[in-house]
Amino acid sequence: VFALDCKNGRVAIEIKQTKEDMEENKLNLKPFDIQKAREGKPICTRDGLPARIICFDRQSDDKPIVALVRANLESNKELPACYTEKGEFSKNLPNCCHDLMMIE
């Protein structure tokens, strides 16, 4: 539905989506499990970008995991990112969109 409010200079767009449509688009993500990741199970970021771990033993105090993460869903380019053993991108940002998750 598209509505134009000329008096107030606003445009309203309503997108109708059923619960079933929302469920189809939702990824079935589970908390990051380092053991499953070591076994090669698929991972992605919390916001659904594909990722692949290239190293579990980076010489670092708090971020030993190095992963290549797709820049966006339309691109094949990957960007490096470092993570804690819990798959956290940042300890200061709980449930960050960049955190690693298991795809199940």
All heavy atoms as an XYZ file, in Angstrom:
824
protein
N       0.854     -1.174      0.000
C       0.000      0.000      0.000
C       0.895      1.231      0.000
O       1.834      1.315      0.772
C      -0.927      0.011      1.245
C      -1.742      1.266      1.285
C      -1.813     -1.207      1.251
N       0.593      2.170     -0.853
C       1.368      3.392     -0.989
C       0.424      4.560     -0.729
O      -0.657      4.637     -1.297
C       1.944      3.467     -2.410
C       2.690      4.724     -2.701
C       4.002      4.866     -2.291
C       2.096      5.771     -3.389
C       4.701      6.023     -2.573
C       2.791      6.932     -3.676
C       4.102      7.052     -3.265
N       0.811      5.482      0.149
C      -0.030      6.638      0.453
C       0.825      7.896      0.429
O       1.928      7.908      0.952
C      -0.689      6.467      1.812
N       0.283      8.943     -0.161
C       0.989     10.220     -0.248
C       0.207     11.254      0.544
O      -0.980     11.461      0.316
C       1.108     10.640     -1.718
C       1.833     11.933     -2.016
C       3.263     11.872     -1.502
C       1.827     12.195     -3.511
N       0.874     11.884      1.494
C       0.263     12.918      2.326
C       0.889     14.251      1.925
O       1.895     14.674      2.480
C       0.520     12.592      3.810
C      -0.094     13.602      4.756
O      -0.640     14.619      4.288
O      -0.024     13.363      5.976
N       0.290     14.906      0.918
C       0.843     16.158      0.384
C       0.829     17.279      1.412
O       1.719     18.113      1.439
C       0.072     16.586     -0.856
S       0.278     15.447     -2.221
N      -0.201     17.308      2.237
C      -0.335     18.373      3.224
C       0.848     18.395      4.188
O       1.373     19.442      4.527
C      -1.645     18.199      3.990
C      -1.894     19.274      5.026
C      -3.222     19.045      5.711
C      -3.440     20.100      6.775
N      -4.657     19.871      7.528
N       1.280     17.218      4.632
C       2.373     17.119      5.602
C       3.702     16.726      4.963
O       4.702     16.573      5.653
C       2.015     16.124      6.707
C       0.828     16.589      7.521
O       0.784     17.738      7.970
N      -0.152     15.715      7.695
N       3.702     16.534      3.640
C       4.944     16.199      2.942
C       5.507     14.836      3.298
O       6.710     14.651      3.390
N       4.618     13.871      3.504
C       5.057     12.524      3.873
C       4.582     11.489      2.873
O       3.556     11.658      2.235
C       4.502     12.146      5.253
C       5.139     12.924      6.374
C       4.640     12.437      7.690
N       3.378     13.116      7.955
C       2.633     12.931      9.021
N       2.993     12.073      9.925
N       1.512     13.590      9.184
N       5.357     10.426      2.787
C       4.985      9.268      1.984
C       4.973      8.073      2.922
O       5.912      7.854      3.686
C       6.007      9.020      0.842
C       5.672      7.743      0.101
C       6.054     10.200     -0.094
N       3.908      7.283      2.859
C       3.803      6.083      3.694
C       3.755      4.864      2.797
O       2.993      4.828      1.834
C       2.560      6.154      4.567
N       4.569      3.902      3.108
C       4.584      2.642      2.369
C       4.350      1.530      3.369
O       5.057      1.421      4.371
C       5.923      2.428      1.641
C       6.158      3.565      0.647
C       5.930      1.075      0.937
C       7.520      3.541      0.011
N       3.370      0.690      3.097
C       3.074     -0.439      3.971
C       3.375     -1.716      3.216
O       2.890     -1.923      2.097
C       1.593     -0.415      4.377
C       1.222     -1.529      5.311
C      -0.254     -1.489      5.678
O      -0.865     -0.413      5.572
O      -0.773     -2.536      6.066
N       4.183     -2.563      3.811
C       4.528     -3.836      3.202
C       3.822     -4.920      3.998
O       4.077     -5.086      5.194
C       6.050     -4.068      3.204
C       6.733     -2.965      2.415
C       6.381     -5.445      2.638
C       8.230     -2.976      2.527
N       2.940     -5.630      3.332
C       2.209     -6.696      4.008
C       3.013     -7.983      3.882
O       3.479     -8.347      2.818
C       0.826     -6.863      3.400
C      -0.032     -5.642      3.620
C      -1.463     -5.926      3.362
C      -2.242     -4.663      3.662
N      -3.534     -4.911      4.177
N       3.157     -8.653      4.999
C       3.900     -9.898      5.023
C       3.233    -10.810      6.030
O       2.963    -10.409      7.157
C       5.352     -9.628      5.415
C       6.244    -10.814      5.269
C       7.703    -10.445      5.506
O       8.019     -9.541      6.252
N       8.589    -11.165      4.867
N       2.964    -12.023      5.628
C       2.329    -12.964      6.536
C       3.372    -13.608      7.430
O       4.574    -13.565      7.154
C       1.604    -14.078      5.756
O       2.581    -14.834      5.042
C       0.567    -13.503      4.803
N       2.906    -14.229      8.484
C       3.815    -14.914      9.393
C       4.573    -16.013      8.661
O       5.754    -16.225      8.870
C       3.035    -15.496     10.572
C       3.910    -16.152     11.595
C       3.111    -16.660     12.757
C       4.034    -17.340     13.748
N       3.309    -17.945     14.846
N       3.891    -16.699      7.743
C       4.533    -17.768      6.977
C       5.662    -17.214      6.109
O       6.721    -17.826      5.996
C       3.509    -18.501      6.097
C       2.496    -19.322      6.871
C       1.403    -18.472      7.534
O       1.134    -17.357      7.060
O       0.849    -18.920      8.540
N       5.448    -16.048      5.480
C       6.499    -15.426      4.677
C       7.707    -15.103      5.532
O       8.847    -15.293      5.129
C       6.008    -14.129      4.028
C       4.960    -14.363      2.962
O       4.920    -15.471      2.409
O       4.191    -13.424      2.700
N       7.458    -14.596      6.743
C       8.554    -14.238      7.630
C       9.332    -15.479      8.039
O      10.552    -15.450      8.115
C       8.011    -13.510      8.865
C       7.503    -12.115      8.535
S       6.595    -11.314      9.854
C       7.706    -11.392     11.208
N       8.657    -16.587      8.299
C       9.336    -17.815      8.706
C      10.200    -18.361      7.583
O      11.277    -18.893      7.823
C       8.313    -18.873      9.154
C       7.616    -18.540     10.456
C       8.565    -18.397     11.629
O       9.515    -19.182     11.733
O       8.356    -17.475     12.430
N       9.771    -18.255      6.330
C      10.552    -18.750      5.203
C      11.868    -18.004      5.076
O      12.889    -18.582      4.717
C       9.763    -18.596      3.904
C       8.652    -19.595      3.743
C       7.885    -19.364      2.452
O       8.357    -18.591      1.606
O       6.821    -19.969      2.306
N      11.857    -16.712      5.363
C      13.055    -15.893      5.208
C      13.998    -15.972      6.400
O      15.122    -15.498      6.329
C      12.660    -14.429      4.977
C      11.926    -14.260      3.672
O      12.156    -15.004      2.732
N      11.023    -13.308      3.622
N      13.534    -16.534      7.482
C      14.320    -16.569      8.705
C      15.325    -17.727      8.658
O      14.965    -18.849      8.333
C      13.363    -16.762      9.878
C      13.922    -16.473     11.215
C      12.829    -16.738     12.233
C      12.926    -15.773     13.359
N      11.921    -16.046     14.378
N      16.566    -17.446      8.967
C      17.572    -18.510      9.042
C      17.416    -19.251     10.361
O      17.068    -18.654     11.377
C      18.977    -17.907      8.977
C      19.406    -17.335      7.645
C      20.735    -16.623      7.792
C      19.507    -18.424      6.605
N      17.680    -20.525     10.337
C      17.630    -21.312     11.558
C      19.020    -21.288     12.179
O      19.844    -22.150     11.914
C      17.187    -22.740     11.241
C      16.911    -23.533     12.486
O      16.754    -22.971     13.574
N      16.863    -24.839     12.362
N      19.293    -20.280     12.985
C      20.612    -20.083     13.570
C      20.666    -20.588     15.001
O      19.717    -20.428     15.760
C      20.991    -18.605     13.543
C      21.001    -17.949     12.165
C      21.376    -16.488     12.295
C      21.943    -18.666     11.238
N      21.792    -21.179     15.342
C      22.053    -21.665     16.700
C      23.289    -20.940     17.232
O      24.092    -20.432     16.465
C      22.327    -23.174     16.685
C      21.237    -23.995     16.048
C      20.053    -24.106     16.943
C      19.026    -25.030     16.279
N      17.702    -24.818     16.694
N      23.454    -20.912     18.546
C      24.655    -20.283     19.111
C      25.929    -20.932     18.547
O      25.950    -22.115     18.222
C      24.523    -20.544     20.610
C      23.066    -20.731     20.837
C      22.543    -21.392     19.582
N      26.962    -20.139     18.449
C      28.239    -20.619     17.917
C      28.792    -21.735     18.803
O      28.779    -21.648     20.027
C      29.251    -19.469     17.846
C      30.569    -19.867     17.281
C      30.719    -20.099     15.930
C      31.671    -20.015     18.105
C      31.956    -20.471     15.394
C      32.906    -20.380     17.576
C      33.044    -20.618     16.221
N      29.263    -22.786     18.164
C      29.855    -23.927     18.853
C      31.218    -24.175     18.204
O      31.290    -24.637     17.065
C      28.948    -25.150     18.702
C      29.461    -26.374     19.420
O      30.692    -26.605     19.457
O      28.622    -27.139     19.932
N      32.281    -23.868     18.936
C      33.626    -23.959     18.358
C      33.961    -25.380     17.908
O      34.619    -25.573     16.887
C      34.703    -23.394     19.313
C      36.027    -23.189     18.560
C      34.866    -24.265     20.538
C      37.045    -22.360     19.305
N      33.489    -26.403     18.640
C      33.778    -27.778     18.257
C      33.120    -28.124     16.924
O      33.738    -28.715     16.048
C      33.334    -28.757     19.350
C      33.767    -30.182     19.084
C      35.281    -30.326     18.892
O      36.068    -29.705     19.600
N      35.690    -31.131     17.932
N      31.858    -27.741     16.762
C      31.170    -27.996     15.493
C      31.816    -27.208     14.356
O      31.923    -27.695     13.236
C      29.692    -27.643     15.611
C      28.910    -28.625     16.454
C      27.446    -28.255     16.500
C      26.692    -29.245     17.365
N      25.252    -28.895     17.442
N      32.252    -25.997     14.658
C      32.930    -25.188     13.643
C      34.236    -25.864     13.221
O      34.571    -25.888     12.037
C      33.190    -23.784     14.171
N      34.973    -26.417     14.185
C      36.216    -27.148     13.867
C      35.937    -28.363     12.980
O      36.772    -28.754     12.173
C      36.908    -27.610     15.145
C      37.594    -26.505     15.908
C      38.286    -27.101     17.146
N      38.752    -26.083     18.050
C      39.946    -25.496     17.975
N      40.784    -25.834     17.025
N      40.295    -24.583     18.852
N      34.747    -28.949     13.134
C      34.353    -30.106     12.324
C      33.896    -29.700     10.928
O      33.599    -30.553     10.102
C      33.238    -30.873     13.035
C      33.669    -31.508     14.334
C      32.508    -32.031     15.158
O      31.348    -32.014     14.680
O      32.748    -32.457     16.300
N      33.827    -28.391     10.681
C      33.451    -27.912      9.357
C      31.976    -27.620      9.165
O      31.527    -27.417      8.034
N      31.201    -27.593     10.247
C      29.779    -27.267     10.139
C      29.630    -25.830      9.638
O      30.455    -24.967      9.932
C      29.070    -27.417     11.487
C      29.183    -28.795     12.089
C      28.418    -29.800     11.280
C      28.496    -31.164     11.975
N      27.994    -32.237     11.186
N      28.570    -25.541      8.875
C      28.414    -24.202      8.288
C      28.141    -23.121      9.332
O      27.448    -23.350     10.319
C      27.233    -24.358      7.337
C      26.507    -25.564      7.792
C      27.514    -26.447      8.468
N      28.714    -21.956      9.075
C      28.530    -20.807      9.962
C      28.165    -19.576      9.142
O      28.347    -19.553      7.930
C      29.799    -20.502     10.789
C      30.973    -20.171      9.875
C      30.132    -21.642     11.740
C      32.177    -19.589     10.591
N      27.648    -18.581      9.839
C      27.372    -17.289      9.236
C      27.378    -16.258     10.358
O      27.545    -16.614     11.529
C      26.029    -17.285      8.498
S      24.596    -17.432      9.562
N      27.206    -15.008     10.011
C      27.094    -13.983     11.042
C      25.648    -13.948     11.539
O      24.747    -14.503     10.899
C      27.479    -12.591     10.490
O      26.609    -12.280      9.412
C      28.926    -12.562     10.054
N      25.434    -13.297     12.658
C      24.095    -13.201     13.232
C      23.100    -12.581     12.233
O      21.929    -12.930     12.213
C      24.135    -12.359     14.506
C      22.844    -12.342     15.281
C      22.985    -11.539     16.565
N      23.990    -12.050     17.469
C      23.833    -13.085     18.295
N      22.697    -13.727     18.325
N      24.815    -13.458     19.091
N      23.584    -11.685     11.363
C      22.696    -11.074     10.373
C      22.637    -11.858      9.064
O      22.084    -11.391      8.077
C      23.035     -9.604     10.142
C      24.432     -9.365      9.611
O      25.214    -10.337      9.504
O      24.762     -8.217      9.303
N      23.205    -13.073      9.040
C      23.030    -13.981      7.908
C      24.065    -13.941      6.813
O      23.885    -14.578      5.777
N      25.177    -13.240      7.011
C      26.213    -13.223      5.977
C      27.064    -14.489      6.064
O      27.517    -14.864      7.148
C      27.103    -11.993      6.141
C      26.437    -10.656      5.882
C      27.389     -9.518      6.199
C      25.949    -10.560      4.439
N      27.287    -15.170      4.955
C      28.106    -16.376      4.965
C      29.518    -16.084      5.474
O      30.078    -15.020      5.208
C      28.148    -16.792      3.491
C      26.945    -16.162      2.875
C      26.743    -14.882      3.624
N      30.060    -17.039      6.223
C      31.410    -16.892      6.771
C      32.102    -18.250      6.725
O      31.453    -19.292      6.701
C      31.344    -16.374      8.202
N      33.427    -18.201      6.713
C      34.213    -19.439      6.794
C      35.453    -19.157      7.624
O      36.126    -18.141      7.458
C      34.567    -19.985      5.416
C      35.324    -19.047      4.529
C      35.405    -19.583      3.096
N      36.110    -18.667      2.241
C      37.353    -18.836      1.820
N      38.031    -19.908      2.144
N      37.918    -17.945      1.029
N      35.708    -20.050      8.535
C      36.848    -19.885      9.436
C      38.103    -20.380      8.737
O      38.128    -21.470      8.177
C      36.614    -20.637     10.761
C      35.444    -19.984     11.501
C      37.872    -20.626     11.619
C      35.044    -20.679     12.777
N      39.137    -19.560      8.793
C      40.402    -19.955      8.177
C      41.467    -20.250      9.227
O      42.509    -20.805      8.912
C      40.896    -18.898      7.164
C      41.081    -17.539      7.815
C      39.926    -18.794      5.999
C      41.768    -16.525      6.917
N      41.197    -19.898     10.494
C      42.195    -20.110     11.539
C      41.524    -20.094     12.911
O      40.680    -19.242     13.185
C      43.233    -18.994     11.437
S      44.391    -18.879     12.779
N      41.887    -21.053     13.757
C      41.390    -21.112     15.134
C      42.464    -20.732     16.150
O      42.186    -20.676     17.337
C      40.904    -22.530     15.473
C      39.638    -22.915     14.776
C      39.668    -23.611     13.587
C      38.407    -22.597     15.323
C      38.496    -23.992     12.950
C      37.230    -22.961     14.700
C      37.286    -23.663     13.501
N      43.699    -20.517     15.681
C      44.805    -20.342     16.628
C      45.637    -19.092     16.379
O      46.847    -19.090     16.554
C      45.692    -21.577     16.613
C      46.298    -21.856     15.240
O      45.933    -21.170     14.263
O      47.125    -22.769     15.150
N      44.978    -18.004     15.995
C      45.681    -16.733     15.820
C      46.352    -16.352     17.130
O      45.779    -16.514     18.197
C      44.679    -15.656     15.399
C      45.242    -14.269     15.321
C      44.140    -13.290     14.855
N      44.608    -11.938     15.016
C      44.151    -11.089     15.933
N      43.211    -11.446     16.773
N      44.636     -9.879     16.018
N      47.565    -15.867     17.056
C      48.288    -15.438     18.249
C      47.681    -14.133     18.745
O      47.985    -13.060     18.252
C      49.784    -15.271     17.941
C      50.445    -16.543     17.482
C      50.344    -17.646     18.515
O      50.686    -17.453     19.674
N      49.856    -18.800     18.104
N      46.785    -14.265     19.724
C      46.051    -13.122     20.249
C      45.597    -13.444     21.662
O      45.394    -14.603     22.009
C      44.822    -12.846     19.370
O      43.947    -11.947     19.984
N      45.426    -12.423     22.479
C      44.960    -12.642     23.843
C      43.487    -13.010     23.908
O      43.083    -13.781     24.757
C      45.190    -11.387     24.702
C      46.662    -11.157     24.958
O      47.445    -12.118     24.864
O      47.021     -9.997     25.237
N      42.679    -12.433     23.013
C      41.247    -12.639     23.165
C      40.483    -12.993     21.884
O      39.318    -13.332     21.948
C      40.604    -11.396     23.785
C      40.802    -10.150     22.939
O      41.655    -10.156     22.041
O      40.092     -9.166     23.189
N      41.122    -12.951     20.731
C      40.425    -13.254     19.478
C      41.247    -14.205     18.610
O      41.859    -13.791     17.622
C      40.103    -11.967     18.720
C      39.054    -11.105     19.397
C      38.678     -9.952     18.497
C      37.507     -9.195     19.051
N      37.052     -8.156     18.119
N      41.236    -15.507     18.936
C      42.046    -16.460     18.190
C      41.437    -16.928     16.867
O      42.117    -17.522     16.048
C      42.173    -17.633     19.159
C      40.896    -17.589     19.940
C      40.587    -16.118     20.094
N      40.153    -16.655     16.641
C      39.496    -17.132     15.426
C      39.557    -16.058     14.350
O      39.198    -14.900     14.576
C      38.029    -17.512     15.703
C      37.967    -18.670     16.704
C      37.302    -17.876     14.415
C      36.572    -19.003     17.186
N      40.003    -16.468     13.155
C      39.996    -15.570     12.002
C      39.036    -16.175     10.983
O      39.131    -17.351     10.639
C      41.396    -15.421     11.368
C      41.332    -14.522     10.142
C      42.387    -14.883     12.384
N      38.102    -15.353     10.530
C      37.124    -15.812      9.541
C      37.085    -14.839      8.380
O      37.413    -13.657      8.518
C      35.743    -15.915     10.177
N      36.693    -15.358      7.233
C      36.410    -14.524      6.073
C      34.891    -14.443      5.971
O      34.204    -15.461      5.927
C      37.002    -15.127      4.804
C      38.528    -15.195      4.776
C      38.999    -15.869      3.496
C      39.133    -13.813      4.910
N      34.385    -13.212      5.972
C      32.944    -12.974      5.978
C      32.553    -12.250      4.703
O      33.211    -11.288      4.299
C      32.540    -12.122      7.210
C      31.044    -11.866      7.227
C      33.001    -12.797      8.497
N      31.492    -12.712      4.072
C      31.009    -12.074      2.858
C      30.654    -10.629      3.153
O      30.019    -10.327      4.155
C      29.784    -12.826      2.336
C      29.201    -12.287      1.070
C      29.528    -13.055     -0.195
N      29.328    -14.464     -0.181
C      28.214    -15.066     -0.598
N      27.187    -14.371     -1.012
N      28.144    -16.381     -0.590
N      31.078     -9.717      2.295
C      30.846     -8.281      2.501
C      29.357     -7.949      2.539
O      28.911     -7.146      3.347
C      31.538     -7.475      1.409
N      28.581     -8.580      1.672
C      27.117     -8.462      1.673
C      26.573     -9.612      0.847
O      27.328    -10.333      0.197
C      26.652     -7.091      1.156
C      27.119     -6.812     -0.248
O      26.854     -7.573     -1.167
N      27.831     -5.709     -0.430
N      25.270     -9.792      0.851
C      24.686    -10.940      0.162
C      24.782    -10.850     -1.353
O      24.713    -11.852     -2.045
C      23.224    -11.118      0.581
C      23.033    -11.567      2.027
C      21.550    -11.613      2.378
C      23.683    -12.924      2.270
N      24.961     -9.645     -1.891
C      25.047     -9.472     -3.334
C      26.475     -9.607     -3.856
O      26.697     -9.626     -5.051
C      24.487     -8.097     -3.741
C      22.995     -7.943     -3.534
C      22.618     -7.676     -2.089
O      23.384     -6.999     -1.376
O      21.569     -8.175     -1.658
N      27.440     -9.690     -2.981
C      28.845     -9.689     -3.371
C      29.497    -11.040     -3.091
O      29.070    -11.771     -2.212
C      29.576     -8.604     -2.572
O      30.970     -8.709     -2.770
N      30.523    -11.344     -3.856
C      31.336    -12.527     -3.568
C      32.600    -12.151     -2.811
O      33.402    -13.009     -2.489
C      31.706    -13.247     -4.866
C      30.534    -13.998     -5.448
O      29.671    -14.466     -4.714
N      30.486    -14.109     -6.751
N      32.783    -10.862     -2.549
C      33.968    -10.405     -1.832
C      33.852    -10.774     -0.360
O      32.789    -10.709      0.238
C      34.131     -8.891     -1.968
C      34.447     -8.465     -3.380
C      34.636     -6.978     -3.455
C      34.933     -6.596     -4.904
N      35.065     -5.153     -5.066
N      35.012    -11.146      0.212
C      35.069    -11.505      1.625
C      35.991    -10.545      2.365
O      36.979    -10.080      1.809
C      35.595    -12.926      1.797
C      34.695    -13.987      1.220
C      35.310    -15.363      1.299
O      36.495    -15.509      0.926
O      34.619    -16.287      1.736
N      35.640    -10.306      3.618
C      36.454     -9.445      4.469
C      36.917    -10.244      5.681
O      36.146    -11.016      6.250
C      35.626     -8.244      4.938
C      35.034     -7.371      3.830
C      34.078     -6.345      4.427
C      36.145     -6.684      3.072
N      38.176    -10.067      6.107
C      38.644    -10.783      7.295
C      38.072    -10.160      8.570
O      37.870     -8.953      8.646
C      40.165    -10.611      7.237
C      40.360     -9.355      6.457
C      39.216     -9.263      5.490
N      37.808    -11.019      9.538
C      37.338    -10.556     10.842
C      37.858    -11.522     11.909
O      38.039    -12.711     11.646
C      35.818    -10.492     10.881
N      38.094    -11.003     13.108
C      38.600    -11.813     14.209
C      37.515    -11.956     15.274
O      36.731    -11.032     15.512
C      39.842    -11.173     14.811
S      41.202    -11.051     13.635
N      37.505    -13.128     15.917
C      36.460    -13.468     16.877
C      37.023    -14.145     18.124
O      38.084    -14.771     18.072
C      35.451    -14.430     16.227
C      34.702    -13.814     15.078
C      35.177    -13.924     13.782
C      33.524    -13.120     15.294
C      34.494    -13.349     12.719
C      32.831    -12.543     14.241
C      33.322    -12.660     12.958
O      32.650    -12.091     11.920
N      36.260    -14.062     19.211
C      36.610    -14.788     20.432
C      36.284    -16.267     20.222
O      35.640    -16.640     19.227
C      35.795    -14.269     21.639
O      34.422    -14.629     21.446
C      35.928    -12.774     21.818
N      36.666    -17.106     21.164
C      36.348    -18.538     21.076
C      34.845    -18.796     21.159
O      34.372    -19.859     20.783
C      37.075    -19.319     22.170
C      38.558    -19.423     21.909
C      39.276    -20.317     22.902
O      38.733    -20.563     24.009
O      40.386    -20.761     22.566
N      34.087    -17.808     21.637
C      32.629    -17.921     21.695
C      31.969    -17.382     20.429
O      30.750    -17.332     20.337
C      32.088    -17.163     22.908
C      32.508    -17.762     24.224
C      31.930    -16.960     25.372
C      32.361    -17.548     26.701
N      31.812    -16.774     27.833
N      32.782    -16.943     19.456
C      32.244    -16.413     18.214
C      31.823    -14.960     18.301
O      31.143    -14.450     17.418
N      32.258    -14.282     19.342
C      31.888    -12.876     19.527
C      32.790    -11.964     18.712
O      34.008    -12.103     18.740
C      31.999    -12.477     20.996
C      31.105    -13.263     21.915
C      31.484    -13.065     23.373
O      32.701    -13.047     23.689
O      30.568    -12.955     24.210
N      32.192    -11.016     18.018
C      32.948    -10.010     17.287
C      33.512     -8.985     18.266
O      34.629     -8.522     18.123
C      32.044     -9.337     16.255
C      32.734     -8.312     15.417
C      33.604     -8.697     14.410
C      32.506     -6.966     15.624
C      34.239     -7.750     13.620
C      33.146     -6.006     14.840
C      34.013     -6.407     13.841
N      32.715     -8.652     19.276
C      33.134     -7.701     20.304
C      32.515     -8.090     21.639
O      31.308     -8.335     21.710
C      32.690     -6.285     19.933
O      32.931     -5.393     21.008
N      33.335     -8.151     22.671
C      32.812     -8.458     24.003
C      31.950     -7.316     24.537
O      31.135     -7.511     25.417
C      33.958     -8.742     24.974
C      34.678    -10.029     24.673
C      35.769    -10.274     25.683
C      36.476    -11.577     25.387
N      37.514    -11.876     26.358
N      32.138     -6.119     23.991
C      31.401     -4.947     24.453
C      30.056     -4.769     23.760
O      29.276     -3.907     24.151
C      32.233     -3.679     24.251
C      33.524     -3.731     25.039
O      33.580     -4.289     26.123
N      34.573     -3.159     24.490
N      29.792     -5.559     22.722
C      28.533     -5.468     21.988
C      27.805     -6.808     22.040
O      27.956     -7.635     21.144
C      28.780     -5.079     20.525
C      29.440     -3.746     20.249
C      29.803     -3.617     18.776
C      28.503     -2.612     20.656
N      27.003     -7.055     23.068
C      26.303     -8.338     23.146
C      25.313     -8.496     21.990
O      24.678     -7.529     21.573
C      25.591     -8.285     24.491
C      25.590     -6.872     24.912
C      26.706     -6.184     24.187
N      25.232     -9.696     21.467
C      24.339    -10.013     20.342
C      24.569     -9.097     19.141
O      23.634     -8.656     18.484
C      22.876     -9.962     20.781
C      22.583    -11.007     21.823
O      23.107    -12.108     21.777
N      21.740    -10.670     22.772
N      25.834     -8.865     18.843
C      26.224     -8.026     17.709
C      25.867     -8.734     16.394
O      25.976     -9.963     16.288
C      27.727     -7.763     17.780
S      28.398     -6.869     16.381
N      25.482     -7.979     15.390
C      25.113     -8.556     14.094
C      26.290     -9.253     13.415
O      26.104    -10.071     12.535
C      24.527     -7.488     13.184
S      25.679     -6.189     12.698
N      27.517     -8.969     13.853
C      28.710     -9.577     13.264
C      29.137    -10.869     13.976
O      30.062    -11.541     13.523
C      29.884     -8.594     13.284
C      29.598     -7.328     12.560
N      29.342     -7.264     11.218
C      29.516     -6.041     13.009
C      29.118     -6.022     10.861
N      29.228     -5.255     11.926
N      28.505    -11.221     15.089
C      28.852    -12.447     15.819
C      28.660    -13.674     14.920
O      27.787    -13.683     14.044
C      27.953    -12.624     17.050
C      28.238    -11.621     18.150
O      29.276    -10.925     18.085
O      27.411    -11.527     19.072
N      29.459    -14.697     15.176
C      29.313    -15.944     14.430
C      28.187    -16.795     15.019
O      27.990    -16.820     16.226
C      30.613    -16.748     14.465
C      31.807    -16.113     13.751
C      33.046    -16.986     13.919
C      31.506    -15.888     12.282
N      27.487    -17.484     14.138
C      26.389    -18.365     14.521
C      26.506    -19.668     13.725
O      27.120    -19.681     12.651
C      25.026    -17.716     14.210
C      24.810    -16.347     14.843
S      24.665    -16.404     16.631
C      23.084    -17.165     16.828
N      25.898    -20.719     14.228
C      25.866    -21.989     13.513
C      24.599    -22.026     12.672
O      23.517    -21.629     13.124
C      25.840    -23.175     14.490
C      27.002    -23.215     15.473
S      28.652    -23.208     14.751
C      28.658    -24.699     13.791
N      24.702    -22.522     11.450
C      23.542    -22.708     10.590
C      23.078    -24.142     10.778
O      23.827    -25.074     10.502
C      23.879    -22.456      9.106
C      24.426    -21.045      8.923
C      22.663    -22.695      8.228
C      24.951    -20.773      7.531
N      21.872    -24.325     11.260
C      21.357    -25.691     11.468
C      19.992    -25.847     10.887
O      19.258    -24.969     10.716
C      21.320    -26.001     12.967
C      22.655    -25.810     13.590
C      23.207    -27.036     14.272
O      22.549    -28.068     14.300
O      24.315    -26.943     14.769
